[in-house]
Every structure is written in C-alpha cells, then in structure tokens.
Amino acid sequence: MAIDFDVVIIGSGFGGAVCAYRLATAGASVLVLERGRRWTPRNFPRQPTDPWLWDDRRVEQCHGWFDFRVFNNMSVVQGAGVGGGSLVYANISVDAKSDTFDQGWPSQITFAMMQDQYAKVKQMLESKPVPKEQWPERTKLLEDAARRAGYLDKFRRLDLAVQFDEQWRYDLPDAHNHAHSKERVNVVGVKQGTCVHLGNCDIGCDVNARNTLDLNYLKGAEDAGAEIRPYHIARKITPIAGGYEIDVDEIVEGTPTTLRPAKVSGKIAVIAAGSLGSTELLLRSRDAGALTNVSARLGFGWSSNGDFLTPAIHAFRRPPVDPTHGPTITAAIDLLGGEFRDQAIFIEDGGLPDVARAWLEDLANEGGSTDPQRDRVIKTLLLIFGSGRLLSQVMPWFAQARDAADGRLFLENGRLNLDWKIAASRPTMNAVVALHQRLALLTGGVPLTPFTWTVGEDLITPHPLGGCNMGVTADTGVVDHAGEVFGHSNLFVADGAIVPEAIGLNPSKTIAALAEWIAGGIATRA
C-alpha cells in the first residue's frame, strides 16, 4: 500500500501546530487533520444563534467554537478549530517552575533541557507583558491584593502572545475603537492588528491582535508545504505496512450536513488532539483491536491543573473593575512555593467577554434538558457574568494549582467519561477558595464562591492535562520521553495529554515546548 504522507498530525493546537511547522520546514510531507473549521474575525461567534458549541454527540448539527464537556464533578472547556486551544485560551505564555520536572517525569525531561524549547516558543509567539501604561483595573487590583496580603514580592506580570502598541492608552478618545489598532507583520509575515483591549480574547480577537497558532506556526507550516484539512475528525488509527492508517469522518456542510468517511496514511502519526481527544482516540483504537500494545496506563493520571474561578463584587472600587475590557489574564501572584497553607497556588486576574452572556442565556433557556449538572454549571456561569450593570463591578479571581492528578479517562457506553474524585485534591482546592476569599475581602470585595463547588464540589477547567502520560516504561506511562507510544514505533503523542503532573500555571507554553522537543526527534526519522 502506498503511504500518503511522511507525517500525519491529528490536531492543530499547541502540540500539532508546533510539530507541523518544524517537520514541514525540515522537508517532510505533512498533513494536519483538524476536527474544527478555520475561524477568522469574519466568522467568530457573536450572536446566540452563531455556532458557539461543539457537541461530539451530534457533530453534524453542532460543530462550533467551544467543546464543553460535563462529567461527574468536572467540566472541561476546549476549543475546536484550526489553531486548537490557542483560539480560546487567555494568551498566557509562561514557563513552568523549575521544580515542576523534579518528580513524575522521565529523567530526560528537565528544566534545563526545556530552556531551549521555551526560547523557540517565545520567538514564534512573540510573547511579552502588557505595557505598564496599559494595565487594566484588574491588574492594579491584583497588585493591590498582593501588597495587602504581604505577597507583593510574588506579584508578577505575565508574558502574553499578543501584539501590543506601546502608544495605546485607556484615556484615548473612544479607546476601544478598531481604528486605534495598528498593523503589524508577525514572525512569519502575517499582517495582524495591535491590541485595543476589546476583552474578547476567549471568543476571538476582532482585530487579530492575538498570536494564535493559525497566524504563526500553522501559517509557517503551510508556507513550507504542509496541508491542513479542517472538518476532519480522526476516529481510529491502525498500523499498516510502512506506517499508520487513520480512519476519518469529514464534516460536509449542506442541507443536511453529513459525515463522509475517508482514510489517510502516514509513515509517522502524531496524535495532538488534546488531553481528552488524544486519550479518546487511543482508547477507541485499542478497544477496536487496532493498537493492541498500548499501555494499560492509558487514561490514568488525568489532571484539571487545579483551575478555579471565584467572582467577587467590588462595588465601591473606582474606576470600576470592568472585566469586559483588556486581555483576559495579565498578571499573577505566584505562590507555587507553598506560601499559603503549604499548597502550590497561582492566582491570576480574570476577564470576561460581555457578548458571551447572550449565548449562556440561550443555553439556559433551552427546553428539554435532562442534565442537572450541565444546567448547574451554566447557571453558575451566568451568575459570574451578572447583569450588564453589575458586571462592571465583578472581579473574576482566577487560580491554578497542583492538584493530585489522579483522574481517569475511559470509554463507557461508547462515550468518553471521566472518573474524577476530589478527595486527594480537596486540601489544595480548599486553600484556593480561602485565598480567593481573603484577597477579595482585603481589597473591599465580596467573594461569591460558586455553588458548583459549595454544593457539589464540582470544578471547571480549560486546562486538562494527562491521560497519555509520559513515563519510563509502559508500566508507568503511555509514551516515553520522546513522545513515542510504548509498543508502537513511529506513533507519537504531542500535546497536554502527555503531561504527567499538574503544572499549576498556564500550561500552553510547556505543551508547545514539549512539542518542540518531540518534533526534533521525529525530524531525524521523517
């Protein structure tokens, strides 16, 4: 059988995009399969009737921006489209702490080794902090909280993968008008705008100021000859002579929209569909008898990365907090050293796109829902957004932390499920809640701890990690230090699924750096 490509990559997020660029520029023939569509400012969702949701149960009708999965005691938010998680993340591009790799990782993965990989990511994403003169009120509030709590030395500005104009200011006339956005040419020659603090980071920047992967790594890969196929959902991977065959469903839009089956092959296959997607694909392929040698550790070691959100009302703060303007996250109080209750915690400011409220209201008003946990999550998010008037006074206190990373992904009745128990992570999450409450109160706010936590100890994460964890052998992990699947030569995983421990801060840069490392090894074979 003729092999179609040197490398087939499944997914176009922080793992797949990096691998596509490095392997295509090294001369390999590369195909990227992406389940979602290509998004641009012309088709970003804005109205309640726009394609906001991706639903794996009815993909033909529901193939939009957010993949929102609700499991028992845990909900996961992911992006769907060319660029993967970079479409919906908060732009933060930050190195993991030096002690992150001290335990739980193969010995080859060290903080020192990662420095060269982090540098490559920084160059491609052109990350930098928000200019001091452009700090949103949320950043100032976070710094004030750090000072009042005795943690001013732990306050830090964070690098953002965003194009900034040093001359922009909040006191400009009509400051958020698109006309204030200036044209810049990025590292691969793409024209972008500069940030005018629209506050829509998580739902697509209207002036293209965010350095999302479709504008750098993926554009560079295409310029080097890589092919990207949107609307292609990988269903199964099967070893064949000389490589791997991938069964695909292509979304064909029409009246009605249908799924069209297809097959494609590569000498090397790289799975980069995210923690949930990569794990599910390997589980389905193993259970179908196609990848019989995959480790029994598949699905284990899943982490929510300790994500938590506590809205607080700061009604008397002037100027108001105004979370609907400015980059979604700008700074942090870094307590990963265990300074609060001996727990590793990373506190951040948070922003919320105002236009998303209409979508949430539409979801809440849908008739016939039979999922009480889903309804509880949506109602909690609506409370966080508040009314139009109240929203300007809300500070969304974000956090990440090092949870126990002891969840398990598995297939049940044909669908991906998650076994998540809070017991081992409860001290960490209780510490996050207490710290959020303290910081809010110290700065004159009234914390509103979500009742998803107080009633059911349910959590929401946009940073799922693990499921195809790195290990030393198949007894301890699913892939080795090079990302290669134990028992299946030339089959790799390169995304958040391979991260074996909670990082405790925004993981995208670490995922991309690991992909840089993995791509370097693959290039010697392709």
N, C-alpha and C positions, 0 to 999 in steps of 0.2 A: 504494500500500500504506500502510495506517495504521501509524504508528510507536507502539510500546507505551509507551515511557518517554522522558523528556528525556535521561537518562543511564543507561547500563547499566555497572556496575562488576564486573569479574571478579576476585574475590579479596577477602578481608576482613582482610588483615594491615595492616602499618603504612602502606602506601600506600592500599589500598582503604578502610579504615576512616576515615582522615582525609578522603579525598575524599567519601565517603558523608555524613559529618557536615556538612562545610562546604557541599556542594551542596544537601543536603536542607534545611538551615536557611536557605539563600539562596532557597528556594522552588521548586527543581527537583523534578520527579518522578524518583525514584531507585530502581533495582533493583540489589541486590548478589547476585551468583551466587557461592556458596561450595561447593567440592567436598566438604568435610567436614561433620560433624554439629555440633550445638550440644552443648557439653560443660558440665557443672556438677559440683559436688562429689558429686552423687548417682551420676554415671556415669563419673568418672575411672577410668582403668585401674589396677588394683591387683594382680590375680591373674594368673598366667601365661596363663590361658585368656581373659583380657579382651582387647578389641580394641586391642592395642598398635600394630600396624603398618598402614600404608597401602602397598599394592602396586599400582602402575599397570598391572601385567601381569594382575592378577586382582582388579579393584576390587570386583566383586560379593561375593567372599569375604573381602576384606581391605581394609577402609576404616576404619582406626583412627587412633590418636594421632600416631605418628611416620611420616613418609615418609623411609625410609632408602635412599638410592641409592648403589650401589657401582660406581664407574667404575675405569678403569685408573689406579692411583696416587693416587686421590682418592675419598673417600666424603663424601656430603653428608647431613646430618640436617635435616629440616624438619618443621614442624607441619602438621596437617590438621584444620581445624575453624573455626567462627565465631570470629574473632579471630586467625587465621593464626599467624604466628610468635610473637605475644605469648603464646600458650599454652605454648610450650616454651622461651622464652628465659630468661635469668638476671636479668631485671628491670632491667638496667643502662640508664640513660638519660643519655648523656654527649655533650656537644658534640664535634664533630671539632676537631682542632687548627687554628689559624689558617692554617698553611701548606698545609693539605690542598687548598685550592682554587687554589693558585698556578699549577698547571700541569695540563693534561689536561682541564680543564673549559671550557665556554663562558664568555666574559668576563662574562656577566650573572650567573653564579653565583659570588658572592664570600662571604668570611667575614662581612663587614659586612652584606651583604644577608640572610644567614641568621640574624642575631641575632633579628630579629622573629619569624621562623618557629620558631626554637628556643624562644622565650619562650611561644609558643602551645602547643607540645607540652608544655612543663613544666607549664603551667597545667592542661591536660587530664589529664596523667598523674600530677600531684601528686607529683613525684619529690623525694626527699630522701635524705641518707645514713643509714645505720644509726646510731642513737644511740650515742654513745661507750660508755655503760654497758652496751650490749648486744653489744659486739664478740664474735663467735665466736673461738675459739682460733686459727682460720686467719688472721683479720685481724691478730691480735697477732703471729703467726709471720711474716706478710708484712712487717709493720713492722720486726720484729727483723732480718729478712733485709736490708731496705733499709738499716738502720743499719750492720750488719756489712759490707755491700758498699760503703759510702760513698755511698749514694743516698738518704739519709733525706730530703733536700730534694725528692726526686722521688716520695716516697710521697704518695698522695692518697686520701681517701675518695671514693667514687663515689655519685652520686645513683641511687636505686632507685625504681622505680614500685611502691611497696609502702606499705600503711597500717601505721604503727608506733604503738605505745602507749609513751610515754616512761616509764611506770611499770613496764613488764615487765622482769624480770631473770632471769638463768640460775639464781640461787640461790633462786627461789621454790619452794615445795613442788610437786612434780610439774609443773615449769615448762612443759612442752610440752603439758599438758592443754588441750584445746579450750576448757575453761571459762575460761581466762585471756584468751581473745580477746574484745575489746570491740567493740561495734557502732559503726560509723562510717557517716555518709552522705557519699557522694563528690560530685564536682563536678556530676554530672548527676542527683543524687538517689537513687542506688542504695545500698542498705544493704550494707556489707561488714564483715568482721571485721578485727581487727588481728593482726599477725604474732606468732606464738609459736614461731618458729624451728623449724618442723617439718622443714625440709630437703627438701620435695617440690616446690620451685618448678618444675622442669622437667617434672613429671608432674601438675601441677595442685594448687593450694593447697586443702587440706581446709576451711579457714576463710575462704576468699575474701579473703585479705589482699592478694593481688597485683592491681595495677591493670591487668588485661588489657583488651584493646580492646573485648571484648564488654560490659564493665561501664562504659565511658565513651563513646568516640567512636561505637561502633555503637549503644549504647542511646540516645544523643542523636539519632543519625540516625533510628532507628525512631520516637522520640517526635516527630520533625519530619515523619514520613510516609514515610520510606524503607521499602522492603520487602527483607527478606533471605531468600533461598531456599537453605537448606543442601542438601547432597547433589546439587548441580547442577554438573556438570563441563563446562566450555566446551571445545568441540572445534574450532570453526572460526569465523572472522569474515569476513563478506562485505559489501562495500559495496553499498548499495541506494539507491534514490532517497530522499533526505532523511535518510540515516543509515547504520546498520550492522545487519546481522542476525547473530545468534550462534546457531550450532548447539550444542545442549546434550544431554548424557546425564544423566538423573536417576536416582539410585540409589533403587530401590524395594525396601525391605526386606520380606522374606517368605520363603516356603518353595517355591522358592528365591528368593533376592534377584536382581533383574533390573535391567537398564538400560533406561530408557524415553526414546526420543529426543524432543526438543522444539526449538522455535525461539522466540527473543525478539528484539525490535529496540529500538534507541535512536537518538536524533538524534546523541548523542555516546557513544562507547565508551571506557572507561578499563580498560586491562589492568593488573592489580595482583596477579598470581598468583605473584610471587617471581621471583628470578633464573632458576631453571630453568623454572618454569611459564609465565612470560610469554614467554620466548625460544622455548620449545617451541610455544606457541600461534601465535606469529607465523611460525615456521618451517613449521608444518603448513598454515597459511592461505596462505602464499606458495607452497608447493610444490603446493597444490591449485588454484592459479591464481586464488585469491580476492583476494589482496593482492599484486598483481604489481609494485608500485612500491617495495616495502620495500627498504631499503639492502642492498647486498652485505656490509656490515659486520655484519649480523645474526649473532649467535652469538660474535663475536670480543670480545676484551678481558675475558675472564672471570677472576675472582679468588677465591681462598679466604680472602682477608683475613688471610693469614698465621697461621691458627689452629694451635695446637699444645698438647698436654697431656702433661706428664711427671709421673707419680705418683712420690712419694718416701716411703720408710718412715721415720718419725720415732718410733722405738720407745721412746726414753727421755725424750720430752717429757712433762712433767706440768704441768697436766692434759693428757690426750691431745688430738690434733688434732680428732678427732671430725668428719669431713667430712659426716656424715649429718644434722647439725643446723645451723640458721642459713640465711640467704639464700645462694643458690648462689654468688654473687660479691659482694664487699663493698668491695674496695679495689684499688689498682693501684700499681705502680712505673712511672712514666711516663718511658720512655727513647726516646720518639719523636723526640727531637732528635739521635739517633745517638750517644749517650754510650757505648754498648757496641759495639765493632768497627765503628763508623760505620754501624750498621744501626738502622732505626726499629722499636723493640720496645715493647710494652705488656704488662707482667707482671701477672697477677691471681691472687688466691687462688681456690680452686675447691671446690665441694661436690658431693656425690653422693647421690641418693635411694636409701636402702637397699633399698626394695622392688623396685627395677628389676632387682636381681641375679637374682631368680627368673625374670623374663622372659628375661634373657640366657641363663640356663642352659637354659631351654626351647628357645630358638633354637639353641643349640649342640648340643642333643640331637636336633634334628630329623633324621630319616633322609633319605637320598637327595640330599643337597646336591651339586651339581656345580660350585659356585663357590668355588674355593680362596681367592680374595681375600676374599670375604664371610666365610668361616669364619675367616680370619686376623684380620679386624677384630673379629669377635665374641669370639674367644679373647683378644685384646688387651684389650678392654673388661672381660672377666671378670677378667683379671689385675689391672687397675686397681682393680676393686671388692674383690678379695681375699676372704678368708674373713671370716665375721662378726666374729671376734676381731681379725684383722689390720686390718680396715677402719678401726677407730677410730684407728689409728696412721698412716693414709695422708694425706698432703697432696697433693691434685691441683693441681700448679702449672700454671696456665693461661697462655696468651700469645696475643696477636695481633700482627701486624706488617705492614709494607708490602711485600707480595710483588710480583712483576713484572707481575701482572695480564695474562698473555699466554695464557690458556687459550681454548679454542674449543668451544662447544656446537654440535652438528649432529645431524641425523637419520640413522640407519643401520639398515637393515632394519626400518623402521617404529618404532624406539625412539630416544629421546633418548640421545646419547652425548657424552662429553667427551674432548677431546684436551688432556691436561694433561702438560706436561713440566717437570721440576724445575730444569733447567739454570740458567735466569736467576734463579730464586728460591733456589737452593741456599745461597749465602752468607748470606742472611737467615735461612733456617731452621736452618742450622748454628750461627749466632750465638744463636738462640733456645734450641737444645738446650744449648749451652755455658753460657748464662746460667742456665737452669734448674738445671743440674748444680751450678754454682757456688753459687747461692742455697741449694739444698738442703744441700750439704755445709757451708756456713758456719753453718747452723742445726742441725747434728747429724743430718741426714737422709741416707738412701741413695737416690739417684735411680735410677729404673728406666725408662730411656728405652725407649719402646715398640718392640718388634721390628718392627712395621709400618714404622717409619722406618729402623731399623738394617739390616733385611734388604732391604726393597723400596723405601725412600723413599716410602712411602705416607702420605697425610695424611687427616685427617678434619676437616670444617668444618661448623659450624652457621650460618656467616655468608657464604653465597655471594653474590657481587656481580657485576654486569655481564652482558653478553650482548645488551642493548638499549641500549648506551651513549649518553649524551649526546654531542653533537658540534656543530660549527659548520655543517657541511653533511652531505649524505648520503655524501660521500666519507670523512668522519671519524667518523660516528656513525649511530645508528638514529633517535634523537629529538633535537629541538632543546632549547634551554634551558627551554622551557615544557613539555617532556614530549611534545610532539606528534610523531607519527611522520612523518618526511620522506616526501613523496609521497602522504600520506593525511590530508586535512584532517579534523579532529574525531575523530581516533583518537589516544589518548594511552597512554603507559605511565607508571605512577607507583608504583615500588617499587625494591627493590635492584637490579633489572636495569639501571637507567639510570645507576648509579654507575660512572664511567669509570676510577677508580683505587682501589687498596686504601686504605682509611681508616686501618687499623692499630689501631683500637679498636672497641668495640661499635658497630655501625652503625645500630641501630634508631632512635635519635633523629634522626640525619641523614636517614634514609629518610623518617621522618614529617615532618620539616621541609621536605624537598623536595616531599612531597605537599601540604603546606600551601601552598607556593608555586604548585604546578601547579593545585590546586583554585581558588586565587584567580583565575587566568587563565581557567579553564573557566567559572567563575561568570558572567563577562561575556558568555558565549555561550549558556549554558543558560537 
